[in-house]
Every structure is written in C-alpha cells, then in structure tokens.
C-alpha cells in the first residue's frame, strides 16, 4: 500500500505560504480550471464515450456544461463570500462588534464516483478552490479514461502541492484514508460512505457524504400525465439510470395508472428510440458486475416494457416492471440502472407510510396540480431535495444546496453551498476598550442583580 504522507506534507507546506487565502489567487485558479475544460472539451467527451458510451449531448449537459456554469457562478460571487461579514451583537455584549471569518479547512480529499466521472470530480473541486483549500482528487478506477485524462489535465495546469489527482483502485483509497486530512468529500454508495466516515472518525475529520438511496416518484391522480411521463422518462433514463438522484421507483395513483404507463412508453420511444441497441447513443452500464446485478432484477414482477439486454455492449434497454411489491429484491436496494419498478396506490396516507418506513431518500419527485397535496407530501416525508412536477432538475441550480439526509448523506453543496462546505466559519468578537462593564466580574457588588436586568 502506497504512502501518501509526503504529498500531504507538500500541500500543508504550500498552505503555509498563504497563497490560497488570497482571493485573487483563487479566482485565477478557477479561471485556469475553466480554461482547462473549454480547451479540452473534445477530449473530455471522448473519454466519457469510451468509459460510458455517453453521447456528446449528454456529456455536455450533465458533465461539462454544469461545471462551467458552477465556475461562472462562483467567479461572480467568491469575493463577497470570502469577506469577513459583520453580524448582530447581543445586548449582553454591548460595546463589542461581531464578525464571521470564512477560512479554508486546509488539505482536502475528494473521492469521486464513476457515474458522472468528470462532473462529480470537478464540482466539489470548485468549492474547495473557491474556499482556499489544497485538494487531492481520487477519481474512480471504473472509468479509467476519464480518470487518466483528469490526472493529465490537472497536472498540466496546477502544481501537485496545490491540486493533484491520485489514480488507483480500492487500495489507493484505503491508503489515502490512512492520512490525516482536514476535510473529506465523498460521493458514492451508502456502504462505502460508512467506511469513509469510520476512517475519518479516527482523526475527527469533518466529512461531506453525498450518497444515494431509493428516491420515489409520485404521480398523483390530478397530474399532467403527458408532461409527467416525459419528465420522468428523462430523469430516470438519463445516464441509463446511473444517477444518484434518479427516480428509483414510481408510485402512481391507481385511477390514472394505465393511462400514464401508455404515455410513458410512448415518450420512451420518442426520446430513446424503440431500439437502444441499434441507436448506439444510450449510456452503457459501467461494468459487468453492475450489469449482472441489474439483469437479476428484471425477473421481479412483470415486464410491462423493455426487459432486453446485451452483455457484449453492457446495455440494458429502458425497462418498466409492473406488479411489484416491497418484498421484491428490486425494492431492497438502490437500483442505479434503467429499470423502473411501478407500485400503485389509492390511499395517499398509506402510500406515504410505506415511503417513510424506509431510509430517508436523497430525492423525491411529485407530479400533482394540487398545492394542498404538494404541501402534504413535503411536510410528511423527509428527503434531501427534489422537484414538484419535474425530476432531477433541482441539481442544476446554483441557488439550491444539494445533499442528503440520514442514510442518503451528510452536508450539501453547489453554488455558495460548495464554498460553505469547504469553509470553517471562524467567529470573532471585537471588544471595545473605551469602557468596561463592571458587573461582568464576580467581585462586583450586586453584579448578579444587574446581569439579570439584561438577561430576562
């Protein structure tokens, strides 16, 4: 197992120079990162095509475009975010002024996943850089072309004592976790998230864990079925369902189920063609192990649509499973593939009880025209974030912090949230020397009586 202590030490020494605390330095680094992306757009798309068979359209909107927008937003606001900000002072601290100073944690470790191997590596890096940290980035070995390209591009743009990419498999992650980082940012599965948190606990290292879970989609009886079908198909089958916030299962009102499923099939054919094996543009499953796991789910319930697969190309067509129960294997874990199990309901309260009996999901999507029903669902079910009458789209807004709750994650990022998650807020009280309040001291006569006049 390789030792990365020398690299961590180099980054700590670079931090001591104070360069990363200079906001102008951070801005230049973000501009360099943006230039890196723009200049190598074709190479990034090529790597994503080799790793996951992503089309240029999907690569741009879900990997490249989204991080360029994140950089643009961060560059616009980072000077303001980095400034100490004055806050109110309580009456008990009369004479003083209160401030919050954002400061970088220090040397950070970012472990990114394979499903969006470029976006989910660069997006947290933007926050780490904006907040003034050094960063070590560990991409997934399951997408080797993107990992290799990241390593080359980052090394050509930044010195390793500032930002570096460490390639490798599980052993590399294990070795990195032996080091004492100031912050760890992990995106991936719940099971690995627990390993990360256990390793971080040894040094009391703060963490952000962007995990997953079974995110429900609810189509109520009053929903706009055509739009619901189109937006659900897009959100579910984007990246072949290999999205942490993809709708994991569908709860559809029994009164509109048949009509909705007909619309759903129609729009799948419209968006992805009726033969994804011939189109050559549908994202493949990342590995044979994941492929076999997903194919095993197709025997659950009844295949309403799809159900075909091709091991040679690691492709599974969009699949709808009907007659599903909570006892089926597909309902026991996050699917992370292009298979949508369908449950139906008449009683909304019973449906809600079924959802909240499970671990809190990363996302929830509701299609309904009723503001009362929307409010009821939002008030009763705890989840990371989501959409009303759409899917996945909340992820793209820099104004909406993205993260989970409970088993679906710890912490949130995007926009200012990315700056905040990589910053420690240092609280400072600046006291006057023009006068001194005598009753704060214990030897003052009637001190307690005077204090109680202020604190009631």
SVG drawing of the C-alpha trace seen along z (x, -y; Angstrom):
<svg xmlns="http://www.w3.org/2000/svg" viewBox="-59 -55 66 69">
<polyline fill="none" stroke="black" stroke-width="0.4" points="0.0,0.0 1.5,-3.3 2.1,-6.0 0.8,-9.5 2.1,-11.3 4.8,-13.1 2.2,-14.5 0.0,-15.6 3.1,-17.3 3.8,-19.2 0.3,-20.5 0.4,-21.6 3.7,-23.5 2.0,-25.2 -0.9,-26.2 1.6,-27.8 2.7,-30.2 -0.8,-31.8 -1.3,-31.9 -4.5,-30.0 -6.0,-32.6 -5.5,-35.3 -8.9,-35.6 -7.2,-36.8 -5.2,-33.5 -8.4,-31.5 -10.0,-33.4 -7.1,-32.8 -7.2,-29.1 -10.9,-28.9 -10.2,-30.7 -7.5,-28.2 -9.8,-25.4 -12.4,-26.9 -9.8,-27.2 -8.8,-23.6 -12.3,-22.5 -13.1,-24.6 -9.8,-23.8 -10.2,-20.1 -13.9,-19.7 -13.5,-17.2 -11.0,-15.1 -13.4,-15.0 -16.3,-13.9 -14.1,-11.2 -13.1,-9.8 -16.7,-9.8 -17.7,-8.0 -15.1,-5.3 -15.9,-4.8 -19.7,-5.0 -20.8,-5.4 -22.1,-8.9 -23.4,-10.9 -22.0,-14.4 -25.3,-15.9 -25.4,-14.0 -21.7,-14.7 -22.2,-18.4 -25.4,-19.0 -24.6,-16.6 -20.8,-16.8 -19.2,-19.8 -21.9,-22.5 -23.0,-22.1 -19.5,-22.6 -18.8,-25.6 -22.0,-27.2 -20.8,-26.4 -17.5,-28.1 -19.2,-31.1 -21.5,-31.5 -18.6,-31.0 -16.4,-33.6 -19.2,-36.1 -19.7,-35.7 -16.4,-34.4 -15.0,-37.8 -18.2,-38.5 -18.3,-35.0 -14.7,-35.2 -15.1,-38.5 -15.5,-38.6 -19.1,-39.6 -20.5,-41.6 -23.3,-40.0 -25.6,-41.4 -24.3,-41.6 -26.4,-40.8 -27.2,-43.2 -25.1,-41.2 -22.0,-42.0 -22.7,-45.8 -19.7,-47.7 -18.5,-44.9 -18.8,-44.0 -19.2,-40.5 -17.8,-39.0 -17.6,-35.7 -14.4,-35.0 -14.6,-32.2 -11.4,-30.3 -10.3,-27.2 -10.1,-23.8 -6.7,-23.1 -5.7,-19.9 -8.8,-18.2 -9.5,-14.8 -12.2,-14.5 -13.2,-10.9 -15.4,-11.0 -17.6,-8.2 -17.9,-6.7 -21.4,-7.6 -20.6,-11.2 -16.8,-10.9 -16.0,-14.4 -18.8,-16.5 -18.6,-14.8 -14.9,-15.3 -14.8,-18.9 -17.9,-20.2 -16.6,-19.7 -13.1,-20.8 -14.6,-24.2 -15.8,-24.6 -12.5,-23.5 -10.6,-26.0 -13.0,-28.9 -12.7,-28.4 -8.9,-28.5 -8.0,-24.8 -5.5,-22.5 -7.0,-19.4 -6.2,-15.8 -8.7,-14.2 -9.2,-10.5 -11.4,-9.6 -13.0,-6.2 -11.0,-3.4 -14.2,-2.1 -13.9,-5.0 -10.2,-4.8 -10.2,-7.0 -11.7,-9.9 -9.5,-9.3 -6.4,-9.3 -7.5,-12.5 -8.2,-14.2 -4.8,-13.3 -3.0,-14.7 -5.0,-17.9 -4.8,-18.8 -1.0,-18.1 -0.5,-20.3 -2.5,-23.2 -1.7,-23.1 1.3,-22.2 0.8,-19.0 1.4,-20.8 -1.8,-22.7 -4.1,-20.3 -3.3,-16.8 -5.0,-13.7 -4.2,-10.3 -5.3,-7.4 -5.8,-3.8 -8.3,-1.3 -9.6,-0.4 -6.1,0.0 -5.4,-3.6 -8.5,-4.9 -7.6,-2.9 -4.1,-4.3 -5.3,-7.9 -7.7,-7.3 -4.8,-6.5 -3.6,-10.1 -4.8,-12.9 -6.8,-15.3 -8.5,-18.4 -11.7,-17.6 -13.0,-14.6 -15.7,-15.0 -17.0,-11.7 -19.6,-10.9 -20.7,-7.3 -22.7,-4.4 -24.1,-4.2 -21.9,-1.2 -18.6,-2.9 -19.8,-6.1 -19.9,-4.3 -16.3,-3.2 -15.2,-6.8 -16.9,-8.0 -15.3,-5.4 -11.9,-6.3 -12.5,-10.0 -13.6,-9.4 -10.1,-8.2 -8.8,-11.8 -12.2,-13.5 -12.0,-14.7 -15.2,-16.5 -16.9,-15.0 -19.4,-15.6 -21.0,-12.3 -23.1,-12.5 -24.7,-9.1 -28.0,-7.8 -31.0,-5.7 -34.3,-4.8 -35.8,-8.1 -39.5,-7.9 -41.5,-9.5 -45.2,-10.0 -47.7,-10.6 -51.0,-11.7 -54.4,-11.4 -54.5,-15.2 -51.1,-15.2 -50.4,-16.5 -49.8,-13.0 -48.1,-13.9 -45.5,-16.2 -45.1,-13.8 -44.3,-10.9 -41.8,-12.9 -40.0,-14.4 -39.9,-11.1 -38.5,-9.3 -35.8,-11.9 -34.8,-11.9 -35.0,-8.1 -33.2,-7.0 -30.6,-9.8 -27.2,-8.2 -29.0,-4.8 -30.4,-5.4 -26.9,-5.6 -27.7,-8.8 -27.8,-9.2 -31.0,-11.3 -32.7,-9.2 -36.3,-8.3 -35.8,-4.8 -39.4,-3.7 -42.8,-5.0 -45.8,-5.3 -48.8,-6.1 -52.4,-6.6 -54.4,-3.6 -57.0,-5.8 -54.5,-7.1 -52.0,-4.2 -53.0,-2.7 -53.2,-6.0 -49.9,-7.1 -48.0,-4.0 -49.2,-4.2 -47.9,-7.8 -44.7,-6.7 -44.0,-4.0 -44.7,-6.4 -42.3,-9.0 -39.5,-6.5 -39.7,-5.5 -39.7,-9.2 -36.7,-10.1 -34.6,-7.0 -35.9,-5.1 -37.6,-1.7 -34.2,0.0 -31.4,-1.5 -29.1,1.4 -29.1,0.0 -29.0,-3.7 -25.5,-3.5 -26.2,-6.6 -27.7,-5.0 -25.3,-5.1 -23.9,-1.7 -23.7,0.0 -20.3,-0.7 -19.2,2.9 -20.2,6.5 -20.7,6.9 -23.2,4.0 -24.8,5.3 -25.4,8.8 -26.9,7.3 -29.4,5.2 -30.4,8.0 -31.2,10.1 -33.9,7.5 -35.8,7.9 -37.2,11.2 -39.1,9.3 -42.8,8.6 -44.0,8.5 -42.1,6.8 -44.5,4.1 -42.0,2.7 -38.4,3.4 -36.6,6.1 -33.9,6.8 -30.2,6.6 -26.9,7.1 -23.9,8.2 -21.5,7.5 -22.2,3.8 -23.2,3.7 -26.5,2.2 -29.9,2.7 -32.9,1.0 -35.3,-1.2 -37.5,1.3 -40.7,0.9 -41.7,3.5 -45.3,3.8 -46.9,5.9 -44.1,5.0 -44.3,5.4 -42.0,4.1 -40.8,7.7 -39.2,8.0 -35.4,7.8 -35.5,4.7 -37.1,2.8 -34.4,3.8 -31.6,1.6 -30.9,-1.4 -31.3,-0.2 -28.9,-2.6 -29.9,-1.4 -32.6,-1.8 -35.2,0.2 -38.3,-1.4 -40.5,0.7 -44.1,-0.5 -46.3,-0.5 -49.8,-1.9 -52.0,-3.4 -55.5,-4.6 -54.9,-5.7 -52.3,-8.6 -51.7,-8.2 -50.9,-4.5 -48.5,-5.3 -46.7,-7.9 -46.4,-5.5 -44.7,-3.0 -42.2,-5.6 -41.4,-6.9 -40.9,-3.4 -37.7,-3.2 -34.4,-5.1 -34.7,-8.8 -34.1,-9.2 -31.8,-11.6 -34.6,-12.9 -38.3,-12.8 -40.4,-13.8 -44.1,-14.7 -46.4,-15.3 -49.6,-17.0 -51.5,-20.2 -52.8,-20.4 -50.9,-22.8 -52.5,-21.1 -51.3,-17.7 -47.9,-19.1 -47.7,-20.6 -48.8,-17.4 -46.1,-15.3 -43.4,-17.9 -44.4,-18.1 -44.7,-14.4 -41.7,-12.9 -38.0,-13.8 -35.6,-13.7 -32.6,-15.5 -34.2,-17.6 -36.4,-17.2 -38.8,-18.7 -42.5,-19.3 -43.7,-18.5 -40.2,-17.7 -37.3,-15.3 -33.5,-15.8 -33.6,-19.5 -33.0,-20.8 -29.5,-19.6 -28.6,-22.2 -29.4,-25.3 -26.5,-27.0 -29.0,-28.6 -30.2,-25.2 -27.7,-23.4 -27.7,-19.7 -27.3,-16.9 -28.9,-14.1 -30.3,-13.5 -30.0,-10.4 -28.7,-7.5 -28.7,-9.5 -25.9,-11.8 -24.3,-14.4 -23.8,-18.0 -24.7,-19.9 -23.0,-21.7 -23.5,-23.6 -23.3,-27.4 -22.5,-29.1 -23.1,-25.7 -19.9,-24.5 -17.9,-27.4 -19.6,-26.9 -19.0,-23.2 -15.2,-23.7 -15.0,-26.6 -14.8,-26.9 -16.7,-29.9 -14.5,-31.4 -16.5,-33.6 -14.7,-36.7 -16.0,-39.2 -14.1,-42.6 -14.5,-44.3 -14.2,-48.0 -11.5,-49.3 -13.4,-52.6 -15.2,-51.3 -15.6,-48.1 -18.8,-46.7 -18.1,-46.2 -21.0,-43.8 -19.5,-41.1 -17.0,-40.4 -17.8,-38.3 -16.4,-40.6 -18.7,-43.5 -21.5,-44.2 -25.0,-43.5 -23.4,-42.0 -26.0,-39.2 -28.8,-41.6 -27.5,-43.9 -26.9,-40.9 -30.5,-39.8 -31.7,-43.1 -30.1,-42.4 -31.0,-38.7 -34.6,-38.0"/>
</svg>
